[in-house]
Amino acid sequence: PQPSASLLPGLECAIFDGDTPPEERVEIKRSARLVLTNPDMLHLGILPHHESWSRFLRQLRYVVVDEAHVYRGIFGSHVANVLRRLRRLCALYGANPQFICCSATIANPGEHIERLVGLPFEVIDEDGSPHGGKDFVFWNPPIIDRAGATRRSANTEATLLFTELVSDGRRTITFTRSRKLTELIYIYARDQLAKERAELAQRIKPYRAGYLPDERRQIERQLFEGELLGVVATTALELGVDIGNLDATVLTGYPGSIASTWQQAGRSGRGRERSLSFLIALDNPLDQYFMRHPEAFFGKSYEHVLINQANPYILKHHLLCAAWERPLDDIDGEIFSASFAEVRDELLDDGLLRNRQGRWYPSPRVTYPANEVNIRSASSDRYTVVDISQGYGELETVEAAVAFFQIHPGAIYLHQGEAYLVSELDISSRTAYARPIDADYYTQTKDTTDLSISRVNRGKEAGEVHVHLGEVAVTTTVVGFRKRRQFTEEVIGEEPLDLPSQTFPTIALWFDIPRHVIPQLATRGLDLAGGLHATEHAAIALLPLFALCDRNDIGGLSTPAHPDTGNAQVFIYDAHPGGIGIAEKGFELIEELWQATLKAISECPCESGCPSCIQSPKCGNNNEPLDKRAAQLILEALLERNIPTT
């Protein structure tokens, strides 16, 4: 929908995004006074062509950044640099606009916005927005195995709830945590409706990033106009798209933060209308923590939003973009970061910049660098998935960092509810060759991780142990994959893979284990390696309580004797090159993290460990070894609690 001119009399308003026709773009640059755009278009379409925007930039007085809390992690670190590039171009044209940022409630609004924009801010935190009544249901799937405390799949529960709500005529969005789950739940729901209410099977659709723009716009229009009753979506539909009034939202798993949970739940019942939201718990420590302690959700202080604008792997790209827009000089160090000169000199050494009379220009071989930077990823490298049954037509692209996990040979890849079997992955051309297949299973990779310490940056005492923060190199190797039956998730086969290892530098925290606890574990017949592994899994799962991040933003490693230290160690690291601040926040709040981890493990009713406490679906070692009781003793020792002698 277009911005309403009636609300802004005398202003020429326009939307400038990837769908704006070329003929309209010329008129927008010539006459628009209020432009609605997005960070991607600012990065790709406006800043590199600032000469054609000179009229607008010269008169720019206000920059409004909506939904500022979503600019976190890698994406937020990129956007912080894009906004700095905007500021330096405004200065070129003599403008000094005021920045106004709107955000959901977070723990560090002032700190986050100042890091995002690079300017001082005043925080206004009184909420005057209208609120309708909302029934918020915490839905914990039933236990189906008492001994193991295993619960029924949240995907199954989400499918049942979604189809029930749609069948009842309620306009509903079901949110999932991944592209694959979006496709799976859509397939389950479509097939279920086809059996029970065939006329409704065509009134639901999946929606996620990766679809072509025309496909997404069509789904948005159909939902807005009421043609669709339901959509299964990733966070791509969490905000920023007007989809009209909805009756219900179903959240398949805790979204990873309080802010995102309310953002997704708020998609239903906008304004003063009453609405319904379900949070279906996954079988993992964080979700189950909230099921046992709903007061920790409704009364919880909000998480810290973290970005690392000075991440050298990100800053390097944006300094080259900035040099393309306007030659760099020493004063730009005040805009970008303290590491400006170091990163600029790396570009010089790489032959991408050249120095001329104290200013730095792109070398002749550099052409339109913005086009090489994906601001939603630490890397611009991508793989293309092609359909060999349709003349090798492109299906979509996949980030190189996850390609070996999603489109390896033998992988089942889902697109628009259809399954494709990847027959070949050509690493040299970054192409995956796939064909449609009628499969009743999906695939899940197995991997191994190694970690070496490069440098210790900080250290502190926590009780009687040392906690460290520093630079590490993480090496991951995808070694095989499992085939799991749809719905039941039964493992029906395993196959090895021969793929190259991937290594990246990042930031990690790690902590020692109290030496006195090691013989106590042996005396009780408990497994040190299993206890460390269980502690690692649970601590990683609970870290999003304190730092606004996704489970995929962090990784871990545990070992009874790390080769760099010789000690029993647990590592938690940022899963992005250069780091984004998550490990640093964990380092600062390590004792609170230990306390939450011990609470989650101790309160779980299972006997020896389950997905609700110490098992991880992402574990490359098939959740072996794990020792729940050993993890409890390790955490009690870390917190200096008395360990019973029996």
Secondary structure, DSSP 8 states (H G I E B T S, - for coil): ----GGGSTT--EEE-STTS-HHHHHHHHHH-SEEE--HHHIIIIIGGGGGGGHHHHHT--EEEE-SGGG--HHHHHHHHHHHHHHHHHHHHTT---EEEE-----S-HHHHHHHHHSS--------------EEEEEE---EEETTTTEE--HHHHHHHHHHHHHHTT--EEEE-SSHHHHHHHHHHHHHHHHHH-GGGGGGEEEE-TTS-HHHHHHHHHHHHTTS-SEEEE-GGGSSS------SEEEEES--SSHHHHHHHHTTSS-TT--EEEEEE--SSHHHHHHHH-HHHHHT----EE---TT-HHHHHHHHHHHHHHS-B-TTHHHHS-TTHHHHHHHHHHTTSEEEETTEEEE-TT---GGGG--TTSS---EEEEEETTTTTEEEEEEEHHHHHHHSSTT-EEEETTEEEEEEEEETTTTEEEEEE---SEEEEEEEEEEEEEEEEEEEEEETTEEEEEEEEEEEEEEEEEEEEETTT--EEEEEE-----EEEEEEEEEEE--TTHHHHHHHTT--HHHHHHHHHHHHHHHGGGTEE--GGGEEEEEESS-TTTSS-EEEEEESSTT--SHHHHHHHTHHHHHHHHHHHHHH---SS--TTTT--TT-TTTT-S--HHHHHHHHHHHTT------
